[in-house]
Each structure stands twice: as C-alpha cells, then as structure tokens.
Amino acid sequence: MNRREWIQAGVGGLTAASSLAAIGQPARGELVLGQSAVLSGPLGKQIGALNQGMGLAMAQANETGGVNGASLRLVSLDDELKPERAVANYKALLGEHQVTAFLGCVGSATTAAAATLLRESGVPSFGGYGVSDGARQKAKGAAYFVRAGYSREADVLIQHLLTLGIDRIALAHLANPGGDEVRQFVVDTLAARGVKLRGAAAVSNDGQNAAEAGRTLAEQDPQAVILFLGAPLAAGVMEAMWQAGKRPTFYGMSIVAGDGVSALLGSKARGLIVAQAVPYPWSEVELTAAEYRRLCEKKQIAPNYFGFEGYLNASLFISILRRAGTDLTRSRLHAAIRSTRTRLSGMNVEFSDDSPTGSKFVELVQVAEGGRFIR
C-alpha cells in the first residue's frame, strides 16, 4: 500500500501508525517536511523571514549529518490563507511529497480546516504560526504550537495598559477568523476588569481598507490602539490616525513586524510597542541567539524575530526527530513531541495532553530608531 492509499483508507491515527521506513523515506536518505502557508501578498514577507530561519536550522543539521543519517528538506506551498486551498496543499504534501511531518504551517482557518486530515493521516504538524487559540483546540492532538497563544498576548498587553492607567483602548484586527477571535479575547479580558473596548475596526488581508479603519478608530479618540495586523496594514492604520489628528500609543501583537513598520514609516514608528512571543534574538547571554545571529551573518541575512522563531521551532523539531529514533513511526513522533520538556533561549517549552501549546512566554519590546528593538 503506498502512502496515498494509506491516507485514503483512513488507517493511521496514532494507534495504527506504520513505520516511516516502510514507506521509503529514510531508506532514500531524506526526510521531507511540509508547509502550507501564505507566501504571497502583504503577509507573505514575514512568512518568508520565518522560512529563512527554518532553513538555517535545517541547513545546519544537514551539514552535520542530518537527522539519524537522513537529510532534511522543506516543501512550502502557498495557500493564500484560503482554507480550501490549504486542504488541497495538505493532501498534496501527504500524497505527492510524502512528508514526514508538517512544520511552520500558517493561519487559523487553514489549520482548523486541515485538522481532520491531520488526525486521519497521523502525521503531526509542529510549530504553526498565526494560529488562534480556537483553531489550536480544533487541531489538538494532531498539531503542536511552540509560541504562546493570542489570548496570552492580549492579557499581557491589557494588564500593562491598565497598570499605566490607560483604559480608552481600541483594536485594529485582521478581518478573518483569527482576528475575530482576538477581538473577542480583548473584549472579554477588558470586561473582566470592568472596562469596555473603546472601538474596533477589521482590516482586510489585502489591506485595502486600512486607511478607512484608521479613520474609524480616530473617531473613537482612544489613548491606545492594539494592532493585530501585518506590518503594511499596521502602518496604514497608524498613518490614517495621524492624518486624522490623533496620536494614540500603538501596541502591536506579535504578528506586527516592528522592523517592517519602521521600514515603511521611518522615525515615526519609534515608540511602537510589540508583544513578542519568542525571545530576544539579539541577546548577548543566550547561546542559541548568538548562534542564530552567526548563521545569519554567514548567509548575509538580517536577524529578526520572525527568522529567530523559525530557527527555534525548526531546531527544536530536529531535536525531537532525533529523539524519536531511526525506527520512526507516527506514534513515536507524537510521543516524542508530547514528552518535550526544555528551555529554549530563555523560553520554557513543555507540551501536555491538556494543551497543544508549549510556551507561555510573552515580553514587551519597543521599536527604536532604524527598526531596532529595545527591551
């Protein structure tokens, strides 16, 4: 039975997992990892940075003998954040490309749409990006996420703002299921503290209504605006609010590329605060961060948060693959992920049967001159 027939027959889950060696991957000396992600449009640039980081970790592993004698290769397919296209990509990656696992897949609706297929195949997804808490729960047991969830980010941001005495808070969010869920998190978190959200505006994935969203929020006269947007969209909202005569403090959730906003707005981006769900890539004391920067310098790549996240996720997954051993099965791979207990560049990562999310790490950093970040 070939792999496509195995998937279509519905054999798998975790109890009937067959050896990956039996379907030929380690025998030909290669482990293929698959990714379905938005690789184009306004959000594509930061996913490109994420993939650069994953590529650094995989190249580093391949240069030192691979994983238990097998080299690594990533196959990335663009889904434009469209669920139906993502499902088609997952099927192609499972059937045509015979992936060992999925790595760095992107999006809430896309991940939720692929959850059933992941469970039926028994092939795990690891280190997803831009995936809401609700979508994580839908994929629980089949997908694992290193970074903290958006509810954790929202809670940290709101606690910070209220501690400063700022309670006129507005939100600009993506007009998609993940953005809608973030909006509800913010509303509920504020309500639990006796505060009402000042206003909210949904921005389309292509950013065409970013200026309109900014003008709408300006009418609400907020003290602070939380941004759940990619860099070009965030910059558009900020510019529109300034043009309307309002200068609130802007707080980005981790999908906001602060350096990207700075590249678009120049010195006007200074003071933007971003909740980061991965550690500081420019740390002088963390050896993993120093190694990431060394690899970036070697490849003439600028270090950034997205690249460091990709590097951390891929490095951790490579260690999990090694721990799962040469007689690799789907059940052993899931077990190796679930038994992970580690500290990664200052971030504690621990998976459990109760939660598909490994980390609770969130820290606030500020965008400085030239797109630099200061803690």
ABEGO torsion letter per residue (X at the ends): XBAAAAAAAGBEEAAABBBAAAAGAAAAGBBBBBBBBBABEAAAAAAAAAAAAAAAAAAAAAAAGEBGGBBBBBBBBBAGGBAAAAAAAAAAAAAAAGBABBBGBBEAAAAAAAAAAAAAAGBBBBGBBGBBAAAAAAABGABBBABBBAAAAAAAAAAAAAAAGBABBBBBBBBBAAAAAAAAAAAAAAAAAGBBBABBBBBBAAGAAAAAAAAAAAAAGBABBBBBBBAAAAAAAAAAAAAAGBBBBBBBBAABBAAAAAAAAEAAABGBBBBBABBBAABAABAAAAAAAAAAAAAGBBBBAAAAAAAAAAAAAAAAAAAAEABBBAAAAAAAAAABBBBBGGBBBBBBAABABABABBBBBBBBBGGBBBX
